[in-house]
Amino acid sequence: MPRNNQVILTALTIALLTLIAFAKTPKLTGKIVAYDLLKHTSKSANLQQNEEIVVLETNSTKKKNKYVKVVFSNSGTSQIEPKYFDGTQPLTADALREHSCDQNSPRFVREISLQQMGGTYLLTDAYKTSPPPRIKTLECYVAIYKKKK
């Protein structure tokens, strides 16, 4: 490869990597439709990572992105403020798309039962009378933890 082409290719690569590094993290905003009750109630106060998994109803006009799964994770016992769990206030989170935790045919329930299993979500009060329609695939996002100021 001629030297000029190598210089141009190197400069373009550096410029592209710089743009990626400074790109803004996408923000997801929506009301909590449902949450994973098992993850919500089984938090320990030691140094291990605790997770909170919620389903948000976003403002997206695309049917595919209207409902999304968001995974919050940190070592604290509270990842999301309790005020969001009634489903009336919008929650905003910086999040990255994570294909590995996409979920097919999620199940939503109105009340807790002994058969509560992984992949089943408890509807918030605001959505118990009007649950989301059948969702084939729930796209997953991982929230980026930021320390509270």
C-alpha positions in Angstrom: 0.0 0.0 0.0 1.4 3.4 -0.9 2.5 5.6 2.0 -0.1 8.3 1.3 -2.9 5.7 1.5 -1.6 4.4 4.8 -1.5 7.9 6.3 -5.0 8.6 5.1 -6.3 5.3 6.4 -4.6 5.9 9.8 -6.0 9.4 10.1 -9.5 8.2 9.2 -9.3 5.4 11.8 -8.2 7.8 14.5 -11.0 10.2 13.6 -13.6 7.4 13.7 -12.3 6.1 17.1 -12.4 9.7 18.5 -16.0 10.2 17.4 -17.0 6.9 18.9 -15.2 7.7 22.2 -17.0 11.1 22.5 -20.4 9.9 21.2 -23.2 10.5 23.7 -24.7 7.5 25.4 -28.3 6.9 24.3 -30.9 7.9 26.8 -34.0 5.8 27.4 -37.1 7.4 28.9 -40.3 5.7 29.8 -42.6 4.6 32.5 -42.1 1.3 34.2 -44.7 -1.1 32.9 -43.5 -4.1 34.9 -40.5 -5.4 36.8 -38.8 -8.7 37.7 -40.1 -9.3 41.2 -37.4 -11.9 42.0 -34.6 -9.5 41.2 -36.4 -6.7 43.0 -36.8 -8.5 46.3 -33.6 -10.6 46.4 -31.0 -7.9 47.0 -28.2 -8.4 49.5 -26.3 -5.7 51.3 -22.8 -7.2 50.7 -20.3 -6.3 48.0 -21.9 -8.5 45.3 -23.7 -6.9 42.3 -27.5 -6.5 42.6 -29.7 -6.2 39.6 -33.0 -4.6 38.9 -34.8 -5.5 35.6 -37.7 -3.4 34.4 -39.8 -3.1 31.3 -40.2 0.5 30.1 -42.9 1.9 27.8 -40.9 4.4 25.7 -42.1 7.2 23.5 -40.9 5.4 20.4 -43.3 5.4 17.5 -41.8 2.2 16.3 -43.8 -0.8 17.6 -40.6 -2.8 18.0 -39.0 -0.3 20.4 -42.1 0.8 22.3 -41.4 -1.7 25.1 -37.8 -2.4 26.2 -36.1 -4.3 28.9 -33.6 -2.4 31.0 -31.1 -4.0 33.4 -29.7 -1.9 36.2 -26.8 -3.3 38.2 -24.6 -2.0 41.0 -23.5 -3.1 44.5 -26.1 -1.1 46.3 -29.5 -2.4 47.4 -31.4 0.2 45.5 -30.8 0.8 41.8 -34.1 2.7 41.0 -35.9 5.1 43.3 -39.2 3.6 44.6 -41.3 6.5 43.2 -40.9 5.0 39.7 -42.4 1.6 40.6 -46.1 2.8 40.4 -45.7 3.3 36.7 -46.8 7.0 36.6 -43.5 8.9 36.5 -41.1 8.6 33.5 -37.7 7.2 34.3 -34.6 8.3 32.3 -31.4 6.2 32.1 -28.3 6.2 30.0 -28.2 2.8 28.5 -26.4 0.7 25.9 -28.0 -1.9 23.7 -27.2 -5.5 24.8 -28.4 -8.2 22.4 -27.4 -11.1 24.7 -30.2 -10.4 27.1 -33.0 -10.0 24.6 -36.1 -12.0 25.7 -38.6 -13.8 23.6 -42.3 -13.8 24.6 -42.1 -12.2 28.1 -44.9 -12.9 30.5 -46.7 -10.2 32.5 -48.7 -11.0 35.6 -51.1 -8.8 37.7 -50.3 -10.4 41.0 -47.7 -12.5 42.7 -48.0 -16.3 42.7 -46.0 -19.2 43.8 -45.3 -20.0 40.1 -43.4 -16.7 39.7 -40.5 -17.7 37.6 -37.6 -16.0 35.8 -38.8 -14.1 32.8 -42.1 -13.2 34.4 -42.8 -9.6 35.2 -45.1 -8.1 37.8 -47.2 -5.2 36.3 -47.0 -1.9 38.1 -50.3 -0.4 39.4 -50.7 1.9 36.5 -50.6 -1.0 34.0 -52.6 -3.7 35.8 -55.8 -2.6 34.0 -54.2 -2.2 30.6 -51.1 -4.5 30.2 -49.0 -4.3 27.1 -50.0 -6.4 24.1 -48.2 -9.6 23.4 -44.5 -8.9 22.7 -42.5 -11.3 20.5 -39.1 -10.0 21.4 -38.2 -7.6 24.2 -35.0 -5.8 23.3 -32.6 -5.4 26.2 -30.5 -2.4 27.3 -28.0 -2.2 30.1 -28.2 1.0 32.2 -24.9 2.8 32.9 -24.5 3.4 36.6 -23.7 7.0 37.6 -23.0 8.1 41.1 -25.5 10.4 42.6 -24.2 13.9 43.2 
